[in-house]
Amino acid sequence: MPQIELFTPDGVVSGLTPALPLVGDGPTLETPLPLEDARWYPNDGSPPRHAGRTTVNPDDALVVVLPEPELRIHGNWHSITLELGPYRVSGRLETLPGFDPDRALMRPGGSFVPLWDAHIELLEQSAAGTAERAYVEVNRYAVVRVTSPLVLGFYFPGATFVEAEGVPVA
């Protein structure tokens, strides 16, 4: 069974799942996700604990850590910072060459948006440190604030947007 890590409003749960929740170009969580041999890392600073067999409700999956996709396109990279639940997630968003958000016909097809080279931190607890992950999928409907050089209203409906200086990312 594959290993999965989920950042939820109350903490991080890591465990084995019968199948990665992938459909098309990203995860889709429509039913509770079962986890075996789960470990729970609460955000309140209390000690981690073994949770055994548990399930995560779809709305509680804010950030899903997955293996990087094997197939990659030659894309343009944009720095982006998202705030959702108790987390701030900074990373790189990949777009196709020539992407213009005002005229793009392509829209996210699922509930999650992929980010590479992600840094995840607790908004209220900067001393808690930063989790660095190579690839994550972020629940786009849970995002409340976006800092980006692009206007991505259709990516993150309902979020507040802050325009960042356009700086090329290597």
C-alpha positions as CSV (number, residue, x, y, z in Angstrom):
1,M,0.0,0.0,0.0
2,P,1.3,3.5,-0.8
3,Q,2.2,6.0,1.9
4,I,0.3,9.3,2.0
5,E,0.6,12.4,4.2
6,L,-2.3,14.8,4.7
7,F,-2.3,18.2,6.3
8,T,-5.6,18.8,8.0
9,P,-7.0,21.7,10.0
10,D,-6.0,20.0,13.3
11,G,-2.7,18.4,12.3
12,V,-0.9,16.1,10.0
13,V,-1.8,12.4,9.5
14,S,0.5,10.0,7.7
15,G,-0.3,6.4,6.9
16,L,-0.8,3.7,4.3
17,T,-3.8,3.8,2.0
18,P,-5.2,1.0,-0.3
19,A,-4.9,3.3,-3.3
20,L,-3.7,6.9,-3.9
21,P,-6.7,9.1,-4.5
22,L,-5.8,10.0,-8.0
23,V,-8.2,10.8,-10.9
24,G,-6.9,12.4,-14.0
25,D,-4.5,15.2,-13.2
26,G,-4.7,15.2,-9.4
27,P,-6.2,13.8,-6.3
28,T,-9.9,13.7,-5.9
29,L,-11.4,13.0,-2.6
30,E,-15.1,12.4,-2.7
31,T,-15.4,9.8,0.1
32,P,-13.5,9.5,3.4
33,L,-10.0,8.2,2.8
34,P,-9.0,5.1,4.8
35,L,-5.6,5.0,6.3
36,E,-3.8,2.0,7.9
37,D,-0.9,2.2,10.4
38,A,-1.6,6.0,10.7
39,R,0.4,8.4,12.8
40,W,-1.1,11.7,14.0
41,Y,1.0,14.9,14.5
42,P,-1.3,17.5,16.1
43,N,-0.9,21.2,15.4
44,D,-1.4,22.1,19.1
45,G,2.1,21.0,20.1
46,S,1.0,17.8,21.9
47,P,3.1,14.7,21.2
48,P,2.6,12.6,18.1
49,R,0.6,9.4,18.5
50,H,-0.1,6.2,16.7
51,A,-3.7,6.3,15.4
52,G,-3.8,2.8,13.8
53,R,-6.7,2.6,11.4
54,T,-8.5,5.9,10.7
55,T,-10.3,7.8,8.0
56,V,-9.9,11.4,6.8
57,N,-13.0,13.3,5.6
58,P,-12.6,14.9,2.1
59,D,-13.1,18.5,3.4
60,D,-10.3,18.0,6.0
61,A,-7.6,17.3,3.3
62,L,-6.0,20.7,2.9
63,V,-2.7,19.6,1.5
64,V,-1.9,16.1,0.1
65,V,1.7,15.1,-0.2
66,L,2.2,12.7,-3.1
67,P,5.1,11.3,-5.1
68,E,6.2,13.6,-8.0
69,P,4.5,12.7,-11.3
70,E,6.9,10.9,-13.7
71,L,5.6,12.7,-16.8
72,R,6.6,16.4,-16.9
73,I,6.1,19.1,-19.4
74,H,8.4,21.9,-20.2
75,G,6.6,24.7,-18.4
76,N,7.0,28.1,-16.9
77,W,7.4,28.4,-13.1
78,H,5.7,30.9,-10.9
79,S,6.3,31.5,-7.2
80,I,3.0,31.4,-5.3
81,T,2.1,31.5,-1.6
82,L,-1.2,30.2,-0.4
83,E,-3.0,30.4,3.0
84,L,-5.5,27.8,3.9
85,G,-6.7,26.6,7.3
86,P,-3.8,27.0,9.7
87,Y,-1.1,26.7,7.0
88,R,0.9,28.9,4.7
89,V,2.2,27.0,1.6
90,S,4.8,28.5,-0.6
91,G,5.9,26.7,-3.8
92,R,6.2,26.8,-7.5
93,L,3.2,26.6,-9.8
94,E,3.8,25.2,-13.3
95,T,2.0,26.6,-16.3
96,L,2.3,25.9,-20.0
97,P,4.5,28.3,-22.1
98,G,2.5,31.3,-23.2
99,F,-0.1,30.9,-20.4
100,D,-2.2,34.0,-20.0
101,P,-4.7,33.7,-17.1
102,D,-7.1,36.2,-18.6
103,R,-7.5,34.3,-21.8
104,A,-6.6,30.7,-20.8
105,L,-9.2,28.1,-21.8
106,M,-7.6,25.5,-19.6
107,R,-8.9,25.5,-16.0
108,P,-8.1,23.2,-13.1
109,G,-10.2,20.0,-13.6
110,G,-10.2,18.8,-10.0
111,S,-10.3,20.0,-6.4
112,F,-6.5,20.1,-6.1
113,V,-3.8,22.3,-7.6
114,P,-0.2,20.9,-7.8
115,L,2.8,22.7,-6.4
116,W,6.5,21.8,-6.5
117,D,9.2,22.6,-4.0
118,A,6.6,23.3,-1.3
119,H,7.3,24.9,2.1
120,I,4.5,24.4,4.6
121,E,4.3,26.3,7.9
122,L,1.8,27.0,10.6
123,L,0.5,30.5,10.4
124,E,0.2,31.1,14.1
125,Q,3.3,29.1,15.2
126,S,6.3,30.2,13.3
127,A,8.6,28.4,15.9
128,A,7.1,25.1,14.8
129,G,9.4,25.0,11.7
130,T,8.8,24.4,8.1
131,A,7.9,21.1,6.3
132,E,9.6,20.9,2.9
133,R,8.0,18.6,0.4
134,A,9.0,18.1,-3.3
135,Y,5.4,17.8,-4.5
136,V,2.0,18.6,-3.0
137,E,-1.5,19.0,-4.1
138,V,-3.4,21.8,-2.5
139,N,-7.2,21.9,-2.0
140,R,-8.1,24.9,-4.1
141,Y,-11.5,25.4,-2.5
142,A,-9.9,25.8,1.0
143,V,-7.5,28.6,0.0
144,V,-8.4,32.0,1.5
145,R,-5.4,34.1,0.4
146,V,-3.1,33.9,-2.6
147,T,0.1,35.9,-3.2
148,S,1.2,35.5,-6.8
149,P,2.4,37.4,-9.9
150,L,-0.5,35.9,-11.8
151,V,-4.2,36.5,-11.3
152,L,-5.6,33.0,-10.7
153,G,-9.2,33.6,-9.7
154,F,-10.5,30.5,-11.5
155,Y,-7.8,28.4,-9.7
156,F,-8.8,29.5,-6.2
157,P,-12.5,30.6,-6.1
158,G,-13.4,32.8,-3.1
159,A,-9.8,33.6,-2.2
160,T,-8.3,37.1,-1.6
161,F,-5.5,37.9,-4.1
162,V,-2.4,39.9,-3.4
163,E,-0.2,40.7,-6.4
164,A,3.4,39.7,-5.9
165,E,6.3,41.2,-7.9
166,G,6.9,39.1,-11.0
167,V,10.2,37.4,-10.4
168,P,11.3,34.6,-12.7
169,V,11.8,31.2,-11.0
170,A,14.6,29.0,-12.2
